[in-house]
Amino acid sequence: PNGDLASGAFRNGRRTCLPAPAPDTSNLNLWNILKNNIGKDLSKVSMPVELNEPLNTLQHMCEELEYTELLDKAAQTDDPYERM
């Protein structure tokens, strides 16, 4: 009744957790990084890569499929240089 797994499926049809845990980004904050580096040349300050990554899997998948018309066009091209 509380959504537990029963033979591979949820009893109430809703899942209670995601299949993979999301990375902990609670300590990443752009403002804190900037505040801690006041007066420094920001081009020399290393920024965590998580600031530029998509927020969730759906955004990540959408980025890969953003230019599907170009991928289809490249797949139909015989010349490998034009395909690139």
N, C-alpha and C positions, 0 to 999 in steps of 0.2 A: 504493500500500500504506500510505502514512502519512496518508491522509485528505485528499489534495489534491482540488481540484475537477476533475472530468472531465465536460465538456459540461453544466455546470449542476447536477450531482449529485455527492455524495461517493462515492468508491469503496467505502469500508467501511461506508457507511450512517450514519456519525456526523459531525457537524460539529465543526470544531476551534475555531471562534470564533463569537461572536454577530454578528448582522447589523449592529448599530450599537454602537459603543464606548460603554461606560458613562462618565459623567462622573467625573473624579478627585475623590473626596471623602476621600482619605486624610488631608488636612491639616485636615479639619473634625472637631473633637472638642468636644463640649459641655463636658467637664471643663476643657479648656484655655481655652476662652472664659470660663468662670466663674472659673478661677484668675487669669486676666489682668485680671479686672474686680472683684477683691475690694475691698470698701469702696465700690463705686459703686452707685448706684441701678440695679438690673437692668432696671427698666422704661424706662430711658433708653438702655440698651445695645442696639445693633442686632445682631440675630442673623441668621446666614445662612439664607436661605429653604430651603436644602437639608436643614436639620434637620427640617423639617416635611413634606418630600416623601416619597412612597412609595419604598421601597428598590429596587424593580424594576418592570418592565413588568407582570408578573402582578398585583402588588399594586395598581398603578394601574388596571388593567382591572377588578379586583374592586371597587374603590371606586366606579367608575362603575355597576356592576351590582348594587350593594348593595341598592337599593330598587326593584327591577324591578317589584314588585307595585304600587307607587304610580305608576310611569310607565305601566303598563298601564291602571290605573284612570283616570288623567288622560287617556289617549288615547281612552277610551270615553266621556268626559264631553263633552256638547255645549256647556255654558256655559263661556265662556272664563275667567270669574272663578273658578269652581270648579276649572278645570283648573290655574290658577296656584296 
